[in-house]
Amino acid sequence: MDTYLRTANNQQALTVPKSALIEEQGIFYVYVQTEGESFQKREVKTGSNDGVNVQILSGLTPGERVVSKGAYQIKLSSMSGTMPAHGHEH
């Protein structure tokens, strides 16, 4: 079990939830929503984390829409060429 102790607060940090990160061979990526249901895989450099959120040092700009849940499903669907369903199917 990991334990985190918050010692300082950085009000200016750009962060994403840990669930948004995909790691491939030691390199971290996030999926950025570009429009509608289009996503771009983006390499990011990470900084410190508090166990929930991770600081992004480069690769993103404030205001970009990052997939915070389901990033791994987008990765899998991009490998197969299809997008995941919307949570339920008819």
GUFIGU-288617 format. One record per atom (N, C-alpha, C): residue in three letters; chain; atom name; y, z, x. Coordinates in pm, 1 decimal, m for minus. Layout:
# residues N
(r ALA, A, CA, (Y, Z, X))
...
//
This chain:
# residues 90
(r MET, A, N, (m116.6, 0.0, 84.0))
(r MET, A, CA, (0.0, 0.0, 0.0))
(r MET, A, C, (123.6, 0.0, 89.1))
(r ASP, A, N, (217.1, m89.7, 60.6))
(r ASP, A, CA, (342.0, m97.6, 136.0))
(r ASP, A, C, (445.5, m5.7, 72.6))
(r THR, A, N, (524.1, 56.8, 156.8))
(r THR, A, CA, (634.1, 140.9, 111.4))
(r THR, A, C, (762.7, 90.7, 174.1))
(r TYR, A, N, (867.9, 78.5, 93.7))
(r TYR, A, CA, (996.7, 30.2, 141.1))
(r TYR, A, C, (1100.7, 138.0, 120.7))
(r LEU, A, N, (1184.5, 155.0, 220.3))
(r LEU, A, CA, (1293.3, 251.5, 213.4))
(r LEU, A, C, (1424.2, 175.2, 227.0))
(r ARG, A, N, (1502.6, 175.5, 122.4))
(r ARG, A, CA, (1630.8, 104.9, 124.3))
(r ARG, A, C, (1731.2, 191.3, 198.1))
(r THR, A, N, (1788.8, 135.8, 304.9))
(r THR, A, CA, (1882.4, 213.0, 386.4))
(r THR, A, C, (2025.6, 165.0, 375.0))
(r ALA, A, N, (2045.8, 38.2, 339.6))
(r ALA, A, CA, (2181.4, m15.5, 327.6))
(r ALA, A, C, (2181.7, m120.8, 218.2))
(r ASN, A, N, (2296.5, m145.0, 161.7))
(r ASN, A, CA, (2310.6, m241.9, 55.7))
(r ASN, A, C, (2397.7, m356.8, 105.1))
(r ASN, A, N, (2345.7, m478.2, 104.0))
(r ASN, A, CA, (2420.6, m595.4, 147.1))
(r ASN, A, C, (2461.6, m673.7, 23.1))
(r GLN, A, N, (2583.3, m654.6, m23.1))
(r GLN, A, CA, (2632.5, m716.5, m145.5))
(r GLN, A, C, (2642.3, m868.7, m135.4))
(r GLN, A, N, (2651.5, m924.9, m15.5))
(r GLN, A, CA, (2673.7, m1067.3, 1.7))
(r GLN, A, C, (2546.8, m1147.2, 29.5))
(r ALA, A, N, (2431.8, m1086.3, 22.0))
(r ALA, A, CA, (2307.5, m1154.4, 56.1))
(r ALA, A, C, (2260.5, m1246.2, m56.1))
(r LEU, A, N, (2212.2, m1363.8, m19.9))
(r LEU, A, CA, (2147.1, m1455.0, m113.0))
(r LEU, A, C, (2000.4, m1416.5, m115.0))
(r THR, A, N, (1947.5, m1380.6, m231.2))
(r THR, A, CA, (1809.0, m1335.9, m240.6))
(r THR, A, C, (1734.8, m1411.1, m350.6))
(r VAL, A, N, (1602.8, m1412.1, m338.1))
(r VAL, A, CA, (1513.7, m1463.6, m441.9))
(r VAL, A, C, (1400.7, m1362.4, m458.4))
(r PRO, A, N, (1336.5, m1360.5, m574.8))
(r PRO, A, CA, (1220.2, m1272.9, m590.9))
(r PRO, A, C, (1107.8, m1315.8, m496.1))
(r LYS, A, N, (1030.7, m1218.4, m449.1))
(r LYS, A, CA, (917.3, m1250.5, m361.5))
(r LYS, A, C, (822.9, m1349.4, m427.3))
(r SER, A, N, (812.6, m1344.8, m560.5))
(r SER, A, CA, (722.3, m1433.9, m633.7))
(r SER, A, C, (764.4, m1580.4, m624.3))
(r ALA, A, N, (888.1, m1607.1, m582.0))
(r ALA, A, CA, (936.4, m1744.9, m568.9))
(r ALA, A, C, (889.6, m1810.4, m439.8))
(r LEU, A, N, (846.9, m1730.6, m342.5))
(r LEU, A, CA, (810.3, m1783.7, m211.2))
(r LEU, A, C, (666.7, m1833.7, m206.3))
(r ILE, A, N, (650.3, m1948.4, m143.8))
(r ILE, A, CA, (518.5, m2004.4, m113.2))
(r ILE, A, C, (511.0, m2012.4, 38.4))
(r GLU, A, N, (403.8, m1961.3, 95.7))
(r GLU, A, CA, (387.4, m1966.7, 241.2))
(r GLU, A, C, (279.3, m2067.1, 276.4))
(r GLU, A, N, (311.1, m2153.7, 370.8))
(r GLU, A, CA, (215.1, m2251.1, 422.9))
(r GLU, A, C, (222.6, m2246.7, 574.5))
(r GLN, A, N, (118.2, m2196.9, 636.3))
(r GLN, A, CA, (107.8, m2188.9, 781.9))
(r GLN, A, C, (229.3, m2121.2, 844.9))
(r GLY, A, N, (271.3, m2010.9, 785.2))
(r GLY, A, CA, (381.0, m1932.2, 840.1))
(r GLY, A, C, (519.9, m1981.3, 805.4))
(r ILE, A, N, (530.5, m2089.2, 729.8))
(r ILE, A, CA, (660.1, m2143.2, 687.0))
(r ILE, A, C, (675.5, m2115.0, 538.1))
(r PHE, A, N, (793.4, m2066.9, 499.2))
(r PHE, A, CA, (817.6, m2032.2, 359.8))
(r PHE, A, C, (893.5, m2144.1, 287.8))
(r TYR, A, N, (855.5, m2164.2, 161.8))
(r TYR, A, CA, (915.7, m2265.6, 76.5))
(r TYR, A, C, (946.8, m2204.4, m59.3))
(r VAL, A, N, (1042.8, m2263.8, m128.6))
(r VAL, A, CA, (1067.7, m2235.9, m269.4))
(r VAL, A, C, (1076.0, m2369.8, m340.4))
(r TYR, A, N, (1061.5, m2367.3, m471.6))
(r TYR, A, CA, (1081.8, m2487.1, m552.1))
(r TYR, A, C, (1215.5, m2473.0, m623.5))
(r VAL, A, N, (1300.5, m2572.9, m605.5))
(r VAL, A, CA, (1433.0, m2576.0, m666.5))
(r VAL, A, C, (1429.0, m2676.0, m781.1))
(r GLN, A, N, (1477.9, m2635.0, m898.5))
(r GLN, A, CA, (1484.5, m2724.8, m1012.3))
(r GLN, A, C, (1602.8, m2818.2, m991.5))
(r THR, A, N, (1575.2, m2948.3, m983.3))
(r THR, A, CA, (1681.3, m3045.2, m958.9))
(r THR, A, C, (1740.0, m3098.9, m1088.7))
(r GLU, A, N, (1655.0, m3121.1, m1188.7))
(r GLU, A, CA, (1699.7, m3162.5, m1321.1))
(r GLU, A, C, (1581.1, m3160.9, m1414.6))
(r GLY, A, N, (1603.5, m3126.8, m1539.8))
(r GLY, A, CA, (1494.8, m3125.1, m1637.7))
(r GLY, A, C, (1372.5, m3052.9, m1584.9))
(r GLU, A, N, (1263.8, m3130.1, m1573.6))
(r GLU, A, CA, (1140.2, m3073.9, m1520.0))
(r GLU, A, C, (1108.0, m3132.2, m1383.6))
(r SER, A, N, (1210.1, m3162.5, m1306.8))
(r SER, A, CA, (1193.6, m3213.0, m1170.5))
(r SER, A, C, (1222.9, m3100.7, m1072.3))
(r PHE, A, N, (1135.3, m3089.8, m972.3))
(r PHE, A, CA, (1146.8, m2982.2, m874.0))
(r PHE, A, C, (1138.9, m3039.1, m734.1))
(r GLN, A, N, (1208.9, m2975.2, m643.7))
(r GLN, A, CA, (1208.4, m3014.4, m503.6))
(r GLN, A, C, (1156.6, m2897.0, m421.0))
(r LYS, A, N, (1058.9, m2923.9, m336.2))
(r LYS, A, CA, (1007.7, m2822.2, m245.2))
(r LYS, A, C, (1107.2, m2809.8, m131.1))
(r ARG, A, N, (1151.0, m2686.3, m102.3))
(r ARG, A, CA, (1255.2, m2665.2, m3.9))
(r ARG, A, C, (1212.0, m2558.8, 95.2))
(r GLU, A, N, (1217.5, m2589.8, 224.6))
(r GLU, A, CA, (1188.4, m2491.4, 327.7))
(r GLU, A, C, (1304.4, m2394.0, 337.1))
(r VAL, A, N, (1273.0, m2264.8, 345.4))
(r VAL, A, CA, (1375.9, m2163.0, 358.7))
(r VAL, A, C, (1342.4, m2070.7, 474.8))
(r LYS, A, N, (1446.8, m2015.0, 532.9))
(r LYS, A, CA, (1429.4, m1913.6, 636.0))
(r LYS, A, C, (1458.7, m1780.0, 570.9))
(r THR, A, N, (1364.2, m1687.3, 582.2))
(r THR, A, CA, (1378.5, m1558.7, 515.8))
(r THR, A, C, (1431.2, m1451.9, 610.5))
(r GLY, A, N, (1493.0, m1351.2, 551.2))
(r GLY, A, CA, (1542.3, m1236.4, 626.2))
(r GLY, A, C, (1471.8, m1111.7, 578.7))
(r SER, A, N, (1546.1, m1006.3, 558.1))
(r SER, A, CA, (1487.5, m879.8, 516.3))
(r SER, A, C, (1447.9, m884.5, 369.4))
(r ASN, A, N, (1366.0, m787.8, 329.6))
(r ASN, A, CA, (1328.5, m777.7, 189.0))
(r ASN, A, C, (1318.1, m631.2, 150.5))
(r ASP, A, N, (1325.6, m605.8, 21.0))
(r ASP, A, CA, (1316.5, m468.3, m28.0))
(r ASP, A, C, (1187.8, m443.9, m105.5))
(r GLY, A, N, (1091.5, m533.3, m88.3))
(r GLY, A, CA, (965.6, m521.3, m159.7))
(r GLY, A, C, (962.9, m599.5, m289.1))
(r VAL, A, N, (1079.4, m633.4, m341.6))
(r VAL, A, CA, (1090.6, m709.9, m465.8))
(r VAL, A, C, (1162.2, m842.1, m441.1))
(r ASN, A, N, (1275.2, m836.0, m371.0))
(r ASN, A, CA, (1357.0, m953.4, m340.9))
(r ASN, A, C, (1360.3, m978.4, m190.8))
(r VAL, A, N, (1374.4, m1106.5, m155.0))
(r VAL, A, CA, (1377.0, m1147.5, m14.8))
(r VAL, A, C, (1509.0, m1217.7, 13.7))
(r GLN, A, N, (1572.2, m1181.2, 123.6))
(r GLN, A, CA, (1696.9, m1244.9, 164.8))
(r GLN, A, C, (1666.8, m1385.4, 215.9))
(r ILE, A, N, (1748.5, m1481.8, 175.3))
(r ILE, A, CA, (1736.5, m1620.0, 221.4))
(r ILE, A, C, (1851.0, m1646.5, 317.8))
(r LEU, A, N, (1815.0, m1676.1, 442.8))
(r LEU, A, CA, (1915.2, m1699.8, 547.0))
(r LEU, A, C, (1959.7, m1845.5, 551.1))
(r SER, A, N, (1869.3, m1937.9, 517.6))
(r SER, A, CA, (1905.3, m2080.3, 513.9))
(r SER, A, C, (1807.1, m2156.2, 425.8))
(r GLY, A, N, (1852.7, m2271.1, 376.6))
(r GLY, A, CA, (1768.3, m2356.7, 294.2))
(r GLY, A, C, (1808.8, m2360.9, 148.5))
(r LEU, A, N, (1890.5, m2266.3, 104.7))
(r LEU, A, CA, (1940.1, m2262.0, m33.0))
(r LEU, A, C, (2089.6, m2238.1, m33.6))
(r THR, A, N, (2153.0, m2279.5, m141.3))
(r THR, A, CA, (2293.2, m2246.6, m161.0))
(r THR, A, C, (2307.0, m2168.3, m291.1))
(r PRO, A, N, (2404.5, m2080.2, m301.2))
(r PRO, A, CA, (2423.3, m2002.9, m424.3))
(r PRO, A, C, (2436.9, m2094.7, m545.4))
(r GLY, A, N, (2373.5, m2055.5, m655.3))
(r GLY, A, CA, (2381.9, m2131.2, m779.4))
(r GLY, A, C, (2266.0, m2226.4, m803.3))
(r GLU, A, N, (2186.1, m2254.0, m700.8))
(r GLU, A, CA, (2071.2, m2341.4, m722.0))
(r GLU, A, C, (1966.5, m2267.8, m804.3))
(r ARG, A, N, (1895.1, m2342.7, m888.8))
(r ARG, A, CA, (1793.5, m2283.6, m975.6))
(r ARG, A, C, (1659.2, m2285.4, m904.0))
(r VAL, A, N, (1607.0, m2166.8, m876.8))
(r VAL, A, CA, (1482.0, m2150.2, m803.7))
(r VAL, A, C, (1373.7, m2104.5, m900.6))
(r VAL, A, N, (1255.4, m2162.4, m888.4))
(r VAL, A, CA, (1141.7, m2120.3, m969.7))
(r VAL, A, C, (1098.0, m1982.4, m921.4))
(r SER, A, N, (1108.2, m1882.6, m1008.0))
(r SER, A, CA, (1072.9, m1746.9, m966.7))
(r SER, A, C, (934.3, m1705.4, m1014.0))
(r LYS, A, N, (882.3, m1769.6, m1116.0))
(r LYS, A, CA, (746.2, m1744.1, m1164.5))
(r LYS, A, C, (677.5, m1878.2, m1182.7))
(r GLY, A, N, (555.5, m1888.8, m1132.4))
(r GLY, A, CA, (480.4, m2012.2, m1148.7))
(r GLY, A, C, (497.7, m2110.7, m1035.2))
(r ALA, A, N, (556.4, m2067.4, m923.7))
(r ALA, A, CA, (578.0, m2158.8, m811.0))
(r ALA, A, C, (445.2, m2213.6, m758.1))
(r TYR, A, N, (342.7, m2129.3, m755.0))
(r TYR, A, CA, (213.3, m2175.2, m703.7))
(r TYR, A, C, (154.1, m2282.0, m795.4))
(r GLN, A, N, (173.6, m2269.4, m927.5))
(r GLN, A, CA, (125.2, m2370.4, m1021.2))
(r GLN, A, C, (197.0, m2503.3, m1000.3))
(r ILE, A, N, (325.6, m2497.9, m968.0))
(r ILE, A, CA, (399.2, m2621.6, m939.4))
(r ILE, A, C, (344.8, m2684.6, m812.4))
(r LYS, A, N, (315.3, m2603.0, m713.1))
(r LYS, A, CA, (257.0, m2655.2, m589.4))
(r LYS, A, C, (125.8, m2726.6, m619.7))
(r LEU, A, N, (38.4, m2662.4, m696.2))
(r LEU, A, CA, (m90.5, m2723.2, m729.7))
(r LEU, A, C, (m73.2, m2851.7, m809.6))
(r SER, A, N, (19.0, m2850.3, m906.1))
(r SER, A, CA, (38.4, m2970.1, m987.9))
(r SER, A, C, (101.0, m3083.4, m907.8))
(r SER, A, N, (184.4, m3050.5, m809.7))
(r SER, A, CA, (243.1, m3156.7, m727.6))
(r SER, A, C, (137.1, m3221.9, m640.7))
(r MET, A, N, (34.6, m3145.2, m605.0))
(r MET, A, CA, (m75.1, m3201.2, m526.2))
(r MET, A, C, (m162.9, m3291.3, m612.5))
(r SER, A, N, (m171.0, m3261.6, m743.8))
(r SER, A, CA, (m255.4, m3341.9, m832.4))
(r SER, A, C, (m177.0, m3453.9, m899.2))
(r GLY, A, N, (m42.4, m3445.3, m895.6))
(r GLY, A, CA, (40.0, m3550.2, m955.1))
(r GLY, A, C, (77.1, m3525.1, m1099.6))
(r THR, A, N, (42.0, m3407.7, m1156.4))
(r THR, A, CA, (78.9, m3375.8, m1294.1))
(r THR, A, C, (155.3, m3245.6, m1297.2))
(r MET, A, N, (241.5, m3228.9, m1396.8))
(r MET, A, CA, (317.7, m3105.3, m1412.0))
(r MET, A, C, (240.0, m3009.3, m1500.2))
(r PRO, A, N, (256.8, m2878.2, m1480.7))
(r PRO, A, CA, (185.5, m2780.2, m1562.9))
(r PRO, A, C, (235.5, m2780.5, m1706.7))
(r ALA, A, N, (148.6, m2736.0, m1797.2))
(r ALA, A, CA, (184.9, m2727.7, m1939.2))
(r ALA, A, C, (289.4, m2618.2, m1958.2))
(r HIS, A, N, (356.3, m2621.1, m2073.7))
(r HIS, A, CA, (466.0, m2527.6, m2102.5))
(r HIS, A, C, (422.0, m2390.4, m2147.1))
(r GLY, A, N, (306.7, m2345.3, m2124.2))
(r GLY, A, CA, (265.7, m2212.5, m2164.9))
(r GLY, A, C, (167.3, m2216.4, m2281.6))
(r HIS, A, N, (169.7, m2321.3, m2359.1))
(r HIS, A, CA, (66.8, m2339.6, m2461.4))
(r HIS, A, C, (50.7, m2488.4, m2487.9))
(r GLU, A, N, (m67.1, m2523.3, m2531.8))
(r GLU, A, CA, (m95.9, m2664.1, m2558.4))
(r GLU, A, C, (m128.8, m2681.7, m2705.1))
(r HIS, A, N, (m97.0, m2798.4, m2757.4))
(r HIS, A, CA, (m125.5, m2827.7, m2897.8))
(r HIS, A, C, (m249.9, m2909.7, m2908.8))
//
